[in-house]
Amino acid sequence: MSFPRDPRLLVVALGGRALQGPGRPAGPEAWLRALRRSLPPLVDVVAAGFRIVLVHGGQPWGDAGRRRGPGRSTAPTLALDLRAAEAQGAAGYGIQQALGNLCRARGVEVPLAVVVTRVEVAPDDPAFRRSTCPVGPPYSAAQARRLGRERGWTFLGSAAARRRAVPSPRPRRVLEADVIRRLADAGAIAVAGGGGGVPVIETPDGYRGVEAVLQEDATAGLLATSLAADRLVFLTGVDRVEVGHRTAHAIGVERLSLAEARALLGAREFPAGSIAPKIEAAVEFIEAGGREAIITSLPGIRAALDGCAGTRAVP
């Protein structure tokens, strides 16, 4: 379905660094405290009349699919698509609780809905020929060899701490885009696409989950395009993007044209595991007709929407 562009609709990608800072929540309760401490700026955005679709990173307090037996840990028992759905529900619930309570305390009446989101990928995506994305807990070399034989898993890492590696294909279509846009049009905050969504492929018998993980920034960009959102906002641990990050010659960037963004990506000026995927998703969103993409911190989101903070990628 094609939607009319909505100038008040934002897709906001909430990265883990936007919430946790330099540390990492030790468990669910610590993460919920981090949410309550960090999310008030989003309430300001809602109170200003913006409609939000919120995409978040994966569950931050560990492996939801890992099961422990007496005195030892075992391999995850759930398939990756089920684990992705489980993590979406758990993390989405935490955001729903924290943000909902913050809105209520401010007198901002807005419903929140968590949408377990499936994302279609191509069965012939080249990524399926190589496993590069680490998932799950670390294993010893002996455990990795055994699981490699028994389950056909691929492992990466040092001999003392090897992790399973799986493909990370490109998202092609967000299957729940229609219901997410309807929720936004009805005035609800939709929490969707958590951890990049559940990867599925289309088969003659319908959609089937696959053993892969998706990059949440790419999913956020695709969802913003699918919903005809006006702007795409990436919230991370920095106020704006820097060229020469962590060097003596670092320069903050306020505005990036498409040509400049492509050139800097080609020169590998951005960290591959953090900022580069956001710039790539921003470029694709703008090429598809989006007005602008913003990269900033959570405290800076309101000023960034007013043009006074953050890095803006524009046509």
GIBELLIN-V331870 format. One record per backbone hydrogen bond with DSSP energy under -1.0 kcal/mol. NH is the residue of the N-H (numbers start at 1). CO is the residue of the C=O. Records with the same first field share a line. If there is no record, write none. Layout:
BEGIN
NH: CO / CO
END
This chain:
BEGIN
6: 228
9: 6
10: 51
11: 231
12: 53
13: 233
14: 55
15: 235
19: 16
20: 16
23: 20
31: 27
32: 28
33: 29
34: 30
35: 31
36: 32
37: 33
38: 34
39: 35
42: 39
44: 40
45: 41
46: 42
47: 43
48: 44
49: 46
50: 45
51: 8
53: 10
54: 190
55: 12
57: 14
66: 63
69: 72
72: 69
74: 67
77: 65
83: 79
84: 80
85: 81
86: 82
87: 83
88: 84
89: 85
90: 86
91: 87
92: 88
93: 89
94: 90
95: 91
96: 92
97: 93
98: 94
99: 95
100: 96
101: 97
102: 98
103: 99
104: 100
105: 101
106: 102
107: 104
108: 103
113: 189
115: 191
119: 198
120: 173
121: 200
125: 122
128: 125
129: 126
130: 127
132: 166
133: 166
135: 164
139: 162
144: 140
145: 141
146: 142
147: 143
148: 144
149: 145
150: 146
151: 147
152: 148
156: 163
162: 139
163: 156
165: 154
166: 133
172: 120
173: 120
175: 118
177: 174
180: 176
181: 177
182: 178
183: 179
184: 180
185: 181
186: 182
187: 184
188: 183
189: 111
190: 52
191: 113
192: 54
195: 56
196: 193
197: 194
198: 117
200: 119
201: 208
203: 206
206: 203
208: 201
210: 199
212: 210
213: 167
219: 215
220: 216
221: 217
222: 218
223: 219
224: 220
225: 221
226: 222
227: 223
229: 224
230: 9
231: 9
232: 292
233: 11
234: 294
235: 13
236: 296
243: 251
247: 244
250: 247
251: 243
253: 241
256: 312
261: 257
262: 258
263: 259
264: 260
265: 261
266: 262
267: 263
268: 265
269: 264
274: 271
276: 271
279: 275
280: 276
281: 277
282: 278
283: 279
284: 280
285: 281
286: 282
287: 283
288: 284
289: 286
290: 285
291: 230
293: 313
294: 232
295: 311
296: 234
301: 298
304: 300
305: 301
306: 302
307: 304
308: 303
311: 295
312: 254
313: 293
314: 256
END
